Every structure is written in structure tokens, then in C-alpha cells.
Amino acid sequence: MAGMQTPTSTEPPEHATHASPSMTLSPDLLRQFDTPGPRYTSYPTADRFVETFGAAAFAAALRQRAAAACTWAAARRRSCPMPSSIA
């Protein structure tokens, strides 16, 4: 890809920061940032992966998504042929 550089060294880039071995975190600083924050969530979320979701359910989900995409496209006067493989 244009503009991409391949690393030539195992050294971290100049802009990388590292904690100093002598660095200490004060209790005040820890309390300041001791708050809940966002967490990484995969999509779909893990609770959607169940044994009962088989090929038929997958095909139905694809048809539903395709129909929604076509509805969106039609509202914008764009074409959206339903793929015959999931119709």
C-alpha cells in the first residue's frame, strides 16, 4: 500500500512511550481514574453464539439483512437486487 512503511527494526518507534522503572502512581491518581470505562465487545456479542443458531437461522438472518438493505436503498431511489442465493 502506498505510504505504508515496513518496520526494519524491533525497536519501538520514537513516539512510543514507556513507563520508567522509577515511576510511581499516587493513590490520588489511582482514585481519579478508578472508574468504569468502555470495554471491547465483539460483534455480534458472545451471547448470540448458541448451538440452536444453525444454517437455517443463518440463511434467515441473511435474508432479513438483505431485505433491510434493499428497503434502505429503495428509500434513496437506488437499486438493490435481492441476491438469488439468499432469496
C-alpha positions in Angstrom: 0.0 0.0 0.0 1.2 3.5 -0.8 2.5 5.3 2.2 2.9 2.2 4.3 6.3 1.6 5.8 7.7 -1.8 6.8 9.4 -1.8 10.1 13.1 -2.5 9.7 13.9 -2.9 13.4 12.4 -4.5 16.5 13.0 -1.2 18.4 9.8 0.7 19.3 9.1 3.9 17.3 10.4 7.2 18.5 6.9 8.3 19.6 6.3 5.2 21.8 6.3 5.9 25.5 7.4 3.6 28.2 6.9 3.8 31.9 10.1 4.4 33.8 11.0 1.7 36.4 11.2 4.5 38.9 7.7 5.8 38.1 5.2 5.7 40.9 1.4 6.2 40.9 0.0 8.1 43.7 -3.2 6.9 45.5 -4.9 10.1 44.4 -4.1 9.5 40.8 -5.3 5.9 41.0 -8.6 7.0 42.7 -9.0 9.7 39.9 -9.0 7.0 37.2 -10.7 4.2 39.2 -13.9 4.5 37.2 -15.8 2.1 34.9 -15.0 2.6 31.3 -15.9 1.1 27.9 -14.8 -2.5 27.2 -14.1 -4.2 23.9 -17.2 -6.1 22.6 -17.1 -8.3 19.6 -20.0 -8.1 17.1 -22.1 -10.0 17.3 -21.8 -10.2 21.0 -20.9 -13.6 22.5 -24.3 -14.2 23.9 -25.6 -14.5 20.2 -23.4 -17.6 19.6 -25.7 -20.5 20.6 -26.0 -24.1 19.4 -29.5 -23.6 18.1 -28.3 -21.0 15.6 -27.8 -23.3 12.6 -27.7 -23.0 8.8 -31.5 -22.2 8.5 -31.3 -19.4 11.1 -28.2 -18.0 9.4 -29.9 -18.0 5.9 -33.0 -16.3 7.5 -30.7 -13.7 9.1 -29.0 -13.0 5.7 -32.4 -12.6 4.0 -33.5 -10.2 6.7 -30.3 -8.1 6.3 -30.6 -8.1 2.6 -34.3 -7.0 2.7 -33.4 -4.2 5.1 -30.6 -3.1 2.8 -33.0 -3.1 -0.2 -35.5 -1.1 1.8 -32.8 1.4 2.7 -31.7 1.6 -1.0 -35.3 2.0 -2.2 -35.9 4.9 0.1 -32.9 6.6 -1.6 -34.1 5.6 -5.1 -31.2 3.2 -5.5 -31.3 -0.3 -7.0 -30.9 -3.3 -4.8 -31.5 -6.7 -6.4 -32.0 -9.4 -3.9 -29.3 -12.0 -4.4 -30.8 -15.2 -5.7 -28.6 -17.3 -3.4 -30.5 -16.0 -0.3 -33.9 -15.2 -1.8 
